[in-house]
Amino acid sequence: MMEGLDCLRSVGRLDIGLFPTPLHRLRRLEQDLQFPGIYIKRDDLNGIGPGGNKIRSLEYLLAEAREQNCDLVFVSGPLQSNLCTLTAAACAKTGLDCEIVVNGDRPQTPTGNLLLNELLGAGVHYLGPVSQSQRADAVQALCDDARRRGRRPYVIQNGASTGRGALGYVNAVPELMGQCAAMGLEGMTIYVPAGNGGVASGLVLGNYLAGSPFRIVVVSVEYDYRDTCAHLNKIMGESAKLLGVAPPPDAEALCRVTEEFRGAGWGCNTPDSEQEVLRLARMEGILSENIYNSKVLVGMETEIRRGGVSGNVCFLHTGGIGSLYAQYS
């Protein structure tokens, strides 16, 4: 690992996923766009559950749970939360019990991630249509009850988009650097999603600490430009503190952030993103989900068509396939 990222060794990490994940070309997409050098980084293929970006975060979060001698993990989210399912899978692999708290009603027939949660053996608490703050209160009450019963719970906060969770994507930078070096790739522009900002902040910080080998374009799928940058800066500051390094410059100086493709925000398709799911599947045989990754693909392809990018480009596939199987049911 390069000197700028040696600081990662000071933070505990569990070996959960199968890394490195594949990096390969999208040749039919290249032909269609008349643009050579389009790549995909397959973090949907990291070997745990349905795969996805949160496994990198969970390697650091569950390491902290182990360090604190916890035996039970609480995670929360909406009904089709990818984080909840991947947490259940990672807990199964590491021997931790997992309790999932969702703000939604129990379905008569579970589909998508809800079915996977059952297969993975997680306990699931359906709260009905409550707010995120009410869900957080319910998690706290369940935690308090678990402690009274002698359990040692660990709570995954803010969708794993925390300073510690973002270290998973700081650690992804040297992995991608090694792959690009082995393949003789230079001048790569990486298109990454941002909701709460955990993935993007880790990559941006890792890229900065490694001497900025990549150009990074952050495609917001939820918040406007100002709020997205604020999330990135907050999480990068938390990560830097954990790593014992100086706070980085603001995200605006380290990457390019665009809100152009977010539509009405998280969970809301745009006409282009809805079609992009079909386009990638039918052109490359690769599944993406209907709301999150598809917007990043739309952003990358739009900028290629506009002539706004040169050199090699890479789409970071962050998974979410479990939820796809409920999006069309």
Secondary structure as UniProt FT lines:
FT   HELIX           3..10
FT   STRAND          23..25
FT   HELIX           27..33
FT   STRAND          38..42
FT   TURN            43..44
FT   TURN            49..50
FT   HELIX           54..67
FT   TURN            68..69
FT   STRAND          72..77
FT   TURN            79..80
FT   HELIX           82..94
FT   STRAND          97..102
FT   HELIX           112..119
FT   TURN            120..121
FT   STRAND          123..126
FT   HELIX           132..148
FT   TURN            149..150
FT   STRAND          153..155
FT   HELIX           158..160
FT   TURN            163..166
FT   HELIX           167..170
FT   HELIX           172..183
FT   STRAND          189..194
FT   HELIX           198..209
FT   TURN            210..211
FT   STRAND          215..220
FT   HELIX           225..243
FT   HELIX           251..254
FT   STRAND          256..258
FT   TURN            260..261
FT   TURN            263..264
FT   TURN            266..267
FT   HELIX           271..284
FT   TURN            290..292
FT   HELIX           293..305
FT   TURN            306..307
FT   STRAND          313..317
FT   HELIX           321..327
//
